[in-house]
Amino acid sequence: MKERHGRDASRRLLRSIVRRTGVAMADASGSYAVQHLPEWMAKSSFDFAAWRRLWVEQNPRNDRADLARLVMFVENARVIEREGVPGSLAELGVYKGTTAKLLHTLFPGRTLWLFDTFEGFDARDLAHEHRTPNGGFRFDDTSLAAVLRYVGASDRVRACKGYFPETAAAVPGDETFALVHLDADLKKPTEDALAFFYPRMAPGGFIVMHDYGSGAWPGIAEAVDAFFADKPESIVRMPDKSGTAIARRVKR
Ligand SMILES: C[S@@+](CC[C@H](N)C(=O)[O-])C[C@H]1O[C@@H](n2cnc3c(N)ncnc32)[C@H](O)[C@@H]1O
């Protein structure tokens, strides 16, 4: 009890120091992370706390403090709107819908394509990189219905349940994309997604590739580096937990 009071008091002190020094503070599941927000967020009425709540409400424990990734999405959504980059959004690797909901909230007027088995990894993809199903990373404790309830079952949300790239057949031939978020963890679906989405990106469109710098999923960097080796776009790395990388489709 005494120990808890001590902890609460030091938290209060830390909060007060951080507030007084004008730095935004994030509660990182009991520990603390301090992150500068972009100046426009910190010095306007922008309600970062509300976005942070959305980000952490069902995010896995170790991603809750990955606020750099949240800020990256918010910042680049503004770029897309400001520059008028046309097109829909897509996500490969939805799981319970954390980033899907963020994308839908950032771009409520745009179609959001969601691709997932909603039953976890496919054995074909695991075999491709000689992996066996791993108890910690199965992603099978979700469902399409639950994700639609969470993200919002609007007619702008087009969820394609099943094995990607087979499910990509649902996308009309003339569809273009302003932002695509690749978060499938594995090499094979990432290779397939780059091949599918790259030619459909609008000029200036963002391909956001999660886990490029991840030690857990080395296949992502292999797939991305091989794909972009003969493309005019360069990869730019983000300072978030799993080393997200971004490529913007060049303007032709
Ligand atoms: C890391 S999770 C996605 C996390 C999610 N973006 C979030 O916000 O929490 C990876 C997901 O990719 C999906 N996935 C991997 N390979 C796939 C494939 N070939 N087809 C469809 N879904 C796939 C898995 O089912 C899993 O739900």
The ligand as an SDF file (V2000), in Angstrom:
LIG
                    3D

 27 29  0  0  0  0  0  0  0  0999 V2000
    0.2250   -7.9300  -37.2270 C   0  0  0  0  0  0  0  0  0  0  0  0
   -1.3560   -8.4400  -37.6670 S   0  0  0  0  0  0  0  0  0  0  0  0
   -2.0730   -6.9380  -38.2350 C   0  0  0  0  0  0  0  0  0  0  0  0
   -2.1820   -5.8890  -37.1420 C   0  0  0  0  0  0  0  0  0  0  0  0
   -3.1500   -4.7890  -37.4330 C   0  0  0  0  0  0  0  0  0  0  0  0
   -2.7270   -3.9120  -38.5110 N   0  0  0  0  0  0  0  0  0  0  0  0
   -3.4520   -3.9750  -36.1840 C   0  0  0  0  0  0  0  0  0  0  0  0
   -3.7540   -2.7910  -36.3140 O   0  0  0  0  0  0  0  0  0  0  0  0
   -3.4190   -4.5280  -35.0850 O   0  0  0  0  0  0  0  0  0  0  0  0
   -1.0710   -9.3740  -39.1330 C   0  0  0  0  0  0  0  0  0  0  0  0
   -2.3350   -9.8500  -39.8270 C   0  0  0  0  0  0  0  0  0  0  0  0
   -2.0070  -10.2210  -41.1680 O   0  0  0  0  0  0  0  0  0  0  0  0
   -2.9140  -11.2330  -41.5690 C   0  0  0  0  0  0  0  0  0  0  0  0
   -2.3650  -11.9370  -42.7310 N   0  0  0  0  0  0  0  0  0  0  0  0
   -1.0880  -12.3870  -42.8770 C   0  0  0  0  0  0  0  0  0  0  0  0
   -0.9510  -12.9860  -44.0800 N   0  0  0  0  0  0  0  0  0  0  0  0
   -2.1440  -12.8950  -44.7150 C   0  0  0  0  0  0  0  0  0  0  0  0
   -2.6200  -13.3080  -46.0070 C   0  0  0  0  0  0  0  0  0  0  0  0
   -1.8420  -13.9440  -46.9150 N   0  0  0  0  0  0  0  0  0  0  0  0
   -3.9090  -13.0500  -46.3310 N   0  0  0  0  0  0  0  0  0  0  0  0
   -4.7150  -12.4100  -45.4720 C   0  0  0  0  0  0  0  0  0  0  0  0
   -4.3210  -11.9870  -44.2410 N   0  0  0  0  0  0  0  0  0  0  0  0
   -3.0580  -12.2290  -43.8620 C   0  0  0  0  0  0  0  0  0  0  0  0
   -3.0360  -12.0930  -40.3200 C   0  0  0  0  0  0  0  0  0  0  0  0
   -4.2280  -12.8530  -40.3490 O   0  0  0  0  0  0  0  0  0  0  0  0
   -2.9980  -11.0520  -39.1890 C   0  0  0  0  0  0  0  0  0  0  0  0
   -4.2860  -10.7110  -38.7590 O   0  0  0  0  0  0  0  0  0  0  0  0
  1  2  1  0
  2  3  1  0
  2 10  1  0
  3  4  1  0
  4  5  1  0
  5  6  1  0
  5  7  1  0
  7  8  2  0
  7  9  1  0
 10 11  1  0
 11 12  1  0
 11 26  1  0
 12 13  1  0
 13 14  1  0
 13 24  1  0
 14 15  1  0
 14 23  1  0
 15 16  2  0
 16 17  1  0
 17 18  1  0
 17 23  2  0
 18 19  1  0
 18 20  2  0
 20 21  1  0
 21 22  2  0
 22 23  1  0
 24 25  1  0
 24 26  1  0
 26 27  1  0
M  CHG  2   2   1   9  -1
M  END
$$$$
